[in-house]
Amino acid sequence: MLTRPASQFTELGTKVIEQGLADPKLSEFYEAIQSASHQATPSSLKPYINYLSLCSDKVSDMEPPPIFYVGRESSQRLLFGDQWATPQASSGPASGLRTPDPELEKASADAYKTALNLQPYYGYARTLISLDGETYEIAFERLIVGIRPAPTASYQICAYFGVIQDLQRRL
């Protein structure tokens, strides 16, 4: 019997997008950001904002940066739900959101580091996640770009555009 690892995170590189092999909406976003030279403006992000999750530039070896915005049609909202994506004022929204799966968090940190070095990260992931006591296998493609919100900004934000390819509950 063939076995495969429980998790696979593979950087594919942006050439795959340029060759037309990525999700069409994700590809449009990549082209818009590239033409803006990483100087994203509200007008360049606006057509894609519902598909994005936006994060700070505070990344560590063990976890990606905290999320401060989750678009209505973003893959993270679709996966983790509206309640997760809309923190209550009492839960400290200033500290940002974390995905509910610590292993997924740990596995994502390097991709965010790449993006914050102004090198867009495009990759594929297949992994197990734990949600509400259930285990799911998920496959997704993701583009993460680090952008300066203004040419003179001394900080960056990360824009995450994910597309879920497959999601199945494990029995």
C-alpha positions as CSV (number, residue, x, y, z in Angstrom):
1,M,0.0,0.0,0.0
2,L,1.3,3.4,-0.9
3,T,1.4,6.0,1.8
4,R,1.8,9.7,1.6
5,P,2.9,12.2,4.2
6,A,0.1,13.8,6.2
7,S,1.2,17.3,5.2
8,Q,2.9,18.7,2.2
9,F,3.7,22.4,1.7
10,T,5.4,23.1,-1.6
11,E,6.5,26.5,-3.0
12,L,5.8,26.5,-6.7
13,G,7.0,30.0,-7.5
14,T,5.3,32.7,-9.4
15,K,6.3,31.4,-12.8
16,V,3.4,28.9,-12.4
17,I,1.0,31.9,-12.2
18,E,2.7,33.5,-15.2
19,Q,2.2,30.3,-17.2
20,G,-1.5,30.4,-16.5
21,L,-1.6,27.4,-14.2
22,A,-3.1,29.1,-11.1
23,D,-6.6,29.9,-10.2
24,P,-7.8,32.7,-12.6
25,K,-8.9,35.2,-9.8
26,L,-5.7,34.6,-7.9
27,S,-3.8,35.2,-11.1
28,E,-5.6,38.5,-11.7
29,F,-4.7,39.6,-8.2
30,Y,-1.0,38.7,-8.8
31,E,-0.9,40.7,-12.0
32,A,-2.6,43.7,-10.3
33,I,0.0,43.7,-7.5
34,Q,2.9,43.2,-9.9
35,S,1.8,46.2,-12.0
36,A,1.5,48.3,-8.8
37,S,5.1,47.4,-7.9
38,H,4.3,46.3,-4.4
39,Q,2.8,49.8,-3.7
40,A,-0.7,48.6,-3.1
41,T,-3.3,51.4,-2.9
42,P,-6.9,51.1,-1.9
43,S,-7.9,51.2,-5.5
44,S,-5.5,48.4,-6.5
45,L,-6.7,46.1,-3.7
46,K,-10.4,47.0,-3.9
47,P,-11.4,44.5,-6.6
48,Y,-9.9,41.7,-4.6
49,I,-10.5,42.7,-1.0
50,N,-13.3,40.2,-0.5
51,Y,-10.9,37.3,-1.4
52,L,-8.0,38.5,0.8
53,S,-6.9,38.1,4.4
54,L,-4.6,40.9,5.5
55,C,-1.9,40.4,8.1
56,S,0.7,42.6,9.9
57,D,4.4,42.2,9.3
58,K,5.1,40.7,12.7
59,V,6.2,37.1,11.9
60,S,8.2,34.7,14.0
61,D,9.8,31.3,13.4
62,M,6.8,29.5,14.9
63,E,3.8,31.5,13.6
64,P,2.7,33.7,10.7
65,P,1.7,37.3,11.4
66,P,-1.6,38.0,13.1
67,I,-4.5,38.6,10.7
68,F,-6.3,41.9,11.0
69,Y,-8.8,41.6,8.1
70,V,-10.6,38.6,6.6
71,G,-12.6,39.2,3.4
72,R,-16.1,37.9,3.0
73,E,-15.2,35.4,0.3
74,S,-11.7,34.6,1.6
75,S,-10.7,30.9,1.9
76,Q,-10.0,31.4,5.6
77,R,-13.5,32.7,6.3
78,L,-15.0,29.9,4.2
79,L,-13.0,27.3,6.1
80,F,-13.1,28.7,9.7
81,G,-16.4,30.5,9.6
82,D,-17.9,34.0,10.1
83,Q,-17.7,33.8,13.9
84,W,-14.0,33.1,13.8
85,A,-13.4,35.9,11.2
86,T,-15.3,38.5,13.2
87,P,-13.7,38.8,16.6
88,Q,-15.7,40.2,19.5
89,A,-14.3,43.4,21.0
90,S,-13.8,41.6,24.3
91,S,-11.4,39.0,22.7
92,G,-8.8,41.7,21.9
93,P,-9.0,42.3,18.2
94,A,-5.9,44.5,18.4
95,S,-3.8,41.4,18.9
96,G,-5.1,40.0,15.6
97,L,-6.6,36.6,14.6
98,R,-4.8,33.2,14.5
99,T,-6.2,30.3,12.6
100,P,-7.6,27.7,15.0
101,D,-5.1,25.0,13.9
102,P,-1.6,25.5,15.6
103,E,0.1,23.1,13.2
104,L,-1.2,25.0,10.2
105,E,0.1,28.2,11.8
106,K,3.6,26.8,12.3
107,A,3.8,25.4,8.7
108,S,2.8,28.8,7.3
109,A,5.4,31.0,8.9
110,D,8.2,30.5,6.3
111,A,5.8,31.5,3.4
112,Y,5.0,34.8,5.2
113,K,8.8,35.5,5.7
114,T,9.3,35.0,2.0
115,A,6.5,37.5,1.2
116,L,7.8,40.1,3.6
117,N,11.1,40.1,1.8
118,L,9.1,41.4,-1.2
119,Q,9.3,38.1,-2.9
120,P,5.7,36.9,-3.6
121,Y,5.1,33.4,-2.3
122,Y,3.0,31.0,-4.4
123,G,2.6,27.4,-3.3
124,Y,0.4,24.4,-2.8
125,A,-0.5,22.8,0.4
126,R,-2.2,19.6,1.4
127,T,-2.5,18.9,5.1
128,L,-4.8,17.7,7.9
129,I,-6.5,20.3,10.0
130,S,-8.6,20.1,13.1
131,L,-11.8,22.0,13.3
132,D,-14.4,21.7,16.1
133,G,-13.1,18.3,17.1
134,E,-13.2,17.0,13.5
135,T,-10.2,16.2,11.3
136,Y,-10.3,17.4,7.7
137,E,-7.9,17.0,4.8
138,I,-7.5,20.2,2.8
139,A,-5.7,21.0,-0.4
140,F,-5.2,24.6,-1.4
141,E,-3.1,27.0,-3.4
142,R,-2.0,30.3,-1.9
143,L,-0.4,33.5,-2.9
144,I,1.1,35.7,-0.2
145,V,2.5,39.1,-1.1
146,G,4.2,41.7,1.1
147,I,3.2,45.2,0.2
148,R,3.8,48.7,1.5
149,P,0.4,50.4,2.0
150,A,2.0,53.7,0.9
151,P,5.3,54.4,-0.8
152,T,6.7,56.1,2.3
153,A,5.4,53.5,4.8
154,S,8.0,52.1,7.1
155,Y,6.0,48.8,7.5
156,Q,4.5,46.2,5.3
157,I,1.3,44.2,5.3
158,C,0.8,40.7,3.9
159,A,-2.0,40.0,1.6
160,Y,-3.0,36.3,1.5
161,F,-5.1,35.0,-1.4
162,G,-6.0,31.3,-0.9
163,V,-8.1,29.0,-3.0
164,I,-9.4,25.7,-1.5
165,Q,-9.0,23.0,-4.1
166,D,-10.4,20.1,-2.0
167,L,-11.7,19.6,1.5
168,Q,-12.8,16.3,2.9
169,R,-13.6,15.1,6.4
170,R,-11.5,12.3,7.6
171,L,-13.2,9.4,9.3
